[in-house]
Amino acid sequence: MLHQTKGIIIRTVKYGETSLVVSAFTELFGVQQYMVKGVRSTKKSAVVSASQLQVGNILDMTVYHNDRNALQHIKECKQAVYYESLFSDVKKNSVMLFMIEILQKCLRQPDPHPELFYFLEDLLVGLDKSTNYQTANIPIFFMLHLSHFFGFRMMDNYDNANNIIDLREGQFVSNMPIHQQILCEPYSECISLFLRSMQVKDLDQIKLNRQVRFELLNACIDYYALHIQPFGVMRSLSVIRTVLED
């Protein structure tokens, strides 16, 4: 049957001489795999262009969907969002690829997840329009708020007494636990600020230097590794560290 759905491109793999297998996180069906034939051909007959299938693109898609098929098909699509700088700005593009890699590690089932779709869509649009300072803070913001959709969001119970983050339990505690998966002040207070931030524009208020930002990012990676297993190695982490050094 034909369906109308938005989709965010999260991966493309070459297939044969002219085709692609495209992974898209869709509004209606969750993560789906689409065979797109002829898209890499020099002929102009393809209904979908290769430029539309860049990772991170948000599309309005008309798709053939059958739950029994592993591979679906796209009848046609058009750009739902026209980015101003996401593909041309190296920092923003690197942050976007980092976000997509994290998302792929968390999405294990092809179930519909519309609220997560809207969260990712809004954040990609916000990243496209973000200032340099906001861009640098988005990876931490994304990871802390993404965890909510997978059932392990960190509790926002920080205060003067509860100022140690127990990464195993996902909450602020007053006494040092016996294990070493923790984060203490001043880093724990910074995490609480991210948890209380709801929009990209709020990130201008969180003032961090490079060292603190990388410490928080490492803590977020450790937190995900404790709750998403197997989590594996983040390929884009070294790129993020390089492009956000200044």
N, C-alpha and C positions, 0 to 999 in steps of 0.2 A: 504493500500500500504506500501511497505517497503521503509524506508528512512535511510540514513547514516547521523548521526549528533553527534556532541560533546554534552556532558551533564555534569553539575556539580551537584552532589548530595547535596540537601539542607534539606532533612528530610526523615526519615523512620518511619513507623508505623507497628507494628506486626498485621498480619491478619491470623486468624485461628491458626492451630498448626504449620505450616511450612512455611507460606508465609509472604510477606511484601508488603505494599503499599509504593512506593517510589516516593517522589517529586524530580524532576530534573529540573534545569534551563538549557534548551537546546538552542543550537545555532540557530536551525531552527524554533522552535515552541514556544519559551519562556518557561514558567513554565508548566510542564505536570506531570500527575500522572500515575505511571506505576504499574500494578499488576505483582509481581514477585513470581511465585509459586515454592514451594519446596526448597527455598533458605536456610531455616533454618533446613532442613532435614539432617540426618546423611548420607543419600545416596549420591553417587557421580554423580548422573545423571543430576543435575541442571546445566543449561547453564551459569548461573550467580552465582558468589560466594558472600557470605556475606561480605567478606573483601573488595570487589570492591564497595560495597554500603555504605561505611562509609561516613558520612557527610563531604563534602569538596573535595572528590575525583573527578577528572576530567577523564571522560571516552569517548572513541570512541564507539558509540552505533549504532546498527542496530535495528530499531524499526518499529513496525506496528503502523501506525497513521491514525486515522479517526476523523475528526473534530466533528462528531456527538457523539462520545463516551467520557464519562467523564474519563474512565480508559483506558489507552493504554497498550501495551505489548512490552517487550524487547525480541527480537529474540536472540541476542548475544551482548556481549560487551567486550572490553579489556581496559586496563589501557592506557590512553593517556599521563599521566604525572606520573612519579615515584618520590614521595617526598623523600627528604633526612632526614628531621627532623620535618615536620609539625605535624605528629601524635605522635611523641615521646617527643617533647619539650613542656612542660606544658604551657609556655608563648605563644608560637606560636599557639598552638592548641586553647587556650582560645581566642586569637585575632581572629582566623579564625571563631570560633563559634559566636563571637560578630558580625563580618561582615555578616555572614549568617543570623543572627537574624534581623539585620537592613534591609538587602535585602528583607527578607520575609515581613516585615512591609510595604515596599514600593511597592512591586510587587502585585498589586491587580487584574490584568488582565493577561490571558495566551497568550498575544500577542507576536510575535517575537520581539526581541530586541538585534540584533547581536552585536552592538557596546558596549552595556552594558555587554554582555557575554564576549567579548574580554577584556574589562577593568577588570572584575572580574578574568578571567583566568590569565591575566598577573600579577595581584596583589597577587593572591594565590601563584604563582610561585615565585614572589619576596619575599613574606613573608617566604616561605620555606628556602630561601637562605639568609635572612636578618641577620644583626648583632643584638645584644641585644638592642642597642640604636635605630636602625631602627624599630625593632619590637615594641618598646614602643610608637613610634610616628605614627605607621600605622593606629590605630583606628581613630585618628583625620584626617589624610590624606584621609582615605577612605571615611569618612562621608562628608567632604567638597567637594570632587570630585564626589562622587556618586550623590549628589544632582543635578548636571548638567543634568543627564539623566532623571530626573523627573520634570524639569522645574523650579527649585528654587535655582539654583546655586548662591552663594554669589558673588556680584560684586567685582572685584579686583581694587578698586579705592582708596586704602589707600594712604595717604600722610600726611604731617605735619598738614595740616588743617583738612582733613577728617580722623579723628583718633578714632572715636566712631562707633562701629558696632550697627546698628539698626537691631535687629534680626527679627523684623516684616517685614521690607522692604528688608532685605538681602543685605545691602550695608553700606559703611562707610559714616558717616555724620559729619559735623563740629559742629552742635548744638545739645545739649541734647534734645531728644524727650520727650514728656509729659508722655509716658509710661515707664515701668521699664525693658522691654526686650532689654537690651543693654549689651555691653561689651566695657570697656574702656582700655586705655593703662595701663600696658605694654601688656596685653592680646590681644588687637586688633592688635597690630603690629605682634605678633606671628601668628595670623590667616592669616595675609597677606603673611607671609613667606610660610605657608602651601599652600595657593592658588597659589603661584608662583612656587611651587615644582611640577615637572611633573613625577618623577620616585622615586622608593624606595631609590635609592642611594643618592638622594638629601636630605633625611631626616637626614643624619649625620650632616648637616650644621645647623639644628635647635636645639639649645641647650636649654633644658628645665629641670627644677627640677620637682620633683614629684607633688608639690603643683600647679605649673603653668599648668602642663599637665592635672591634674584632673579638674582644673578650665576650661580649654579649652574643655575638653571632656564633662563636664556638659553643657557648652554653646552650643555645637553641638547638644546634646540631646534636649535641649530647642528649638533650631532652627528647628529641625525635628518635634517636637511636635506642633509647630506653623503651619507647612506647610503640614504635613501628619496627617490627622484626620480620624478615631481615631488612635492615635499612641500607647497608652497604656504604660505599664511598661516594661522596659528592664530587662529581667531575668538575662542576662549575665553581666550586668554592675557591680554588686558587685564582681563577679569573676575577671573581668578585673582589678578592683581597687586593689584587693588582690594580684594578680600575678605580677602586674607592680609596686608594692610598692617600690621595690629596683631599 
